[in-house]
Amino acid sequence: MLFSRNIINIYNNVVKTNHYNLEVAVEITYKKAETLKNRPEGSALGFGTFFTDHMFNMDYNPQDGWHNPRIEPYGPIAMDPSSMVLHYGQAIFEGLKAYRTDSGEIQLFRPKDNLQRLNFSADKLCIPAFDETFVLDALLQLLRIDKDWVPSAPGTSLYIRPTIIATDPYIGLRSSNTFRFFIILSPVGAYYPEGFNPVKIWVTKEYVRAVRGGVGQAKTAGNYAASLYATSLAYKDGYTQVLWLDGVEQKYIEEVGTMNIFFCIGDELITPELNRSILAGVTRDSVIKLAKSWGVKVVERQLSIDEVFEAHEKGLLKEVFGSGTAAIISPVGKIKFDGKEITVGDGNVGPFSAKLFNDLMDIQYGKSDDPFHWIMPVK
Ligand code: COI
């Protein structure tokens, strides 16, 4: 009891400190990299291996709140080996992207939603809240500095990874009192080696990613660590990703390792409801809004893996696809569960997935109107 009251007090202090910080309009200091790196060709990008010249950093302690915001050369973070994040995984992150339009401008897709979700994850992991307006401004400044890194080859973008980690040098178990907030930028191409070709997914009852009441709905490092073992078994069996079932009955579909999941069954588009153990994906929400705007019946509900296989048997399972910032829209060609593999449709990209992919990309790259006001230009 005492412990949780302390956490609440700390949390309240943080909110006050952040408001104070905002009122005095904290300046973001900038130190330019002495040497700039060679930028890779668009065709060499892949996902997540190249990083730009600069990064954003900001620190937290209970006395000063979030302080010392700075843009400085990209580089290693010096850390005590006892830093709490290394032992207990008190770490949260986001993924969003900046796109280059045909006319050379740069634009962000729903950045406020990602920062809002980062604060949601912060709450779940006892990490102090930050001021979203301030961090968005810092991100815009960082993007202006590293703007030449936003690639222009078709299908490429600049992946943005805001992250917060616990930095107290302490190995007892409690919430850290100090944190580091950083943002790094990575020019990327397709997430999956398959590109937009259908991926094969593997369903297991043996392992779970998260349970209701846990931290499945937060974007925290441990959820991804928890997915690795089963994913390694999926790889060995020739599959790209694990499709997770719920942690209680091992029956209901939750999400895929790196994305939310959708099923076209009959004339409905069905996706698992936000049940507090799956991530409320920004791309998931965009898919739902786009599909509804086309008059598609979108249903968010519990969906069992048995129901998916039954729908397949009856010829009603038309398409399956994942959605995520990194993966965008990723069609699923095959699903294996309980020793049985089914092929979705004819195993190729279905027309609905293709339309979603194209329409979403057209909005993200500024090739079409932005009816939902998702785009934020970087000027
Ligand atoms: C994203 O889609 O942005 C993610 O964070 C998933 C990650 C595994 C790349």
Residues whose N, C-alpha, C, O or C-beta is under 5 A from the ligand:
A	BS01	COI	G95 T258 G324 T325 A326 A327
